[in-house]
Structures are given as structure tokens and as C-alpha cells.
Amino acid sequence: MNNLEVVQQLYQWFSQKQFDQIRTILSSDIEWIQNEGFPGGSIHYGIEEVLSGVLTNFKKDWKQWNAVVKEWFDSGHAIICLGYYEGIHKKTGKLMKADFAHVYWLKDLKIYKFQQFTDTLMIQRATEQ
């Protein structure tokens, strides 16, 4: 397995909600940076904080949530993903679509840092009554 395959596996496991599997590819001291204004947006440290503060949180407010990657870029120690989020907010019923860029840094096939870049305005609009 290489770094690109690790990140691709992450998206597959996330879509299948296989959080125990996700734990196996995250570094114990991972730094996960979500845009301010994004659900769970802030900096999260460690596997448990990433899982509880970010990855499992979407089911609370979103009827549906997907991250669709359209392009993958492998720079060796970092993987860049371009794509979009799509979802339906539970309270408003509004459909949302927002472009993103995700950057993952890896060492020894473990993700030790993630940084998100996305249009949080599109997500905010879906949550407004």
C-alpha cells in the first residue's frame, strides 16, 4: 500500500462508517484542521478527538453527507484531493454542495496531519431556516 491508497481507503471507510478501520490509518497524535464555519470546524488533536469531534458528528445534523473526490494528487509525503461535499441538512431539508481541497500528510503510511479548504458559506446556507 502507498500513501495515495491509504487516503483513498480513508474515504471508502468514511463512506461506509467503518470508524474502527479508520483508526488504523490515523497517527495517534494526528492534527486535523477543519475550516472555521464548517461543522466541527477547529483544530482537533488525536484519534479520539478527530472521530468524535469531526467524523461521527455529521449524522447528528445531516440526513445525508458525502465527500466526493474528483482528482487525486500525490506529492510523495502529501496527498491532495479535490472534490465536493454534498448533503441534506436534517432541520432545513436543504441540499448543499460545496467544493473542497483536502491535504493529507503521511509518514509510514499513517496520516499525521489533515487540512481542509472549503466554501463554508454554502454549508452555512443549508443550515439556515
N, C-alpha and C positions, 0 to 999 in steps of 0.2 A: 504494500500500500504506500502511496506517496501523499504529499500534503494536499494536493488537489482532491484526491479521492477521499481523504479524511473530511474535508469541508463538504464535499458532495454528500457523504454519508450523514453528516450532521443535518442537512436539510431533509434528507429522507427520513431519518429518525424523528426529527421535529414534526414532520407532517403526519407521522404515524404515532406521535405522542409516546415514543419509547425513551422516556427520561432516564431510565437505568442505563441504557446503552449510551446515551449522550454523555453521561458521567465518565465513561471510559475514554473519551477523546478530549476532555477538558482538563487542563492543568489544574492542580489543586489550588494554586494561587492566581488563577485567571483574573484578568482585569477586563471587564465588559462595559463598554462605553455606549450608552444609548443617548440619542439626541434629547435635549430638554424639550418638553412639549409632546414627546412620544409616550405612549402608555408604559409606565415603569421607567421613564427617562431619568437617568442619572448614571453615576459610575457605580458598578457593582463589583465586589471582590469575592472570589472564592466560588466553588461549585454550587454550594447550597444557596447562596445569595442570588446567583445567576438563575438557578432553576426556580426558586420561589419568587424572586422579585421580577423576573422577566418571562421566562419560557412558559411556566404553567399559569401565568396570570391572564393570558388572553381569553381563556374560556370563561372568565368571570364577566367580562364586559362585551365580548364579541360572539355573536351567533356563529360566525364563520370567520376564519382568519387564515390567509395563505401568504407565503413568501415565495414568489416565482422568480427563479434566476433565469435570465436570458443569455448572459455572457459570463464566461469564467476567464480570469487572467491569472497566470501562475508566474510569480517573480522569483520563485525559489523558496525563500523563507516566509513569503506572504502570499495570500490568495485574495484576489479582488473579485467580487461578484456584483454584477449589475442586473437589476431586475425591478420588480414592483411588488408592493403589498396589495392585497385586496381583501376586503372583509365586509361584514354586515354587522353594524352595531346593534346590540340587543335592545336597548331602550328606545332608540330612534328608528330602527329599521332601515337606516340609510346605508347605501352601498358606498364603499370607499375604495379608491385606487390611488396609490402614491408610489412614485419611483423611489428607488434606493440604490445606494452603493454601500457594500459591506466590505470591510477589510479585516482579514484574519491573519495573525502572526502565529507561526508554529515553530516548535522545537521538538525534535524526537517524536514527531507525529502526534503531538499534543497541542491543542490551541491554548496559547497563554495570553492572548490579547485579541479583543474584538473592538472595532469602532464602526459605528453606524452613521450614515449620512442619508437623510430622507426629508421629504417635504411634509413637515408635521402639520402644516395648515390644512392639508387635505384630510388628515386623520381627525384633527380638531373639528372641522366642519361636520364630519359624520357623527360626532358625539353631541352636537348642539341640537336642542329641541326646536 
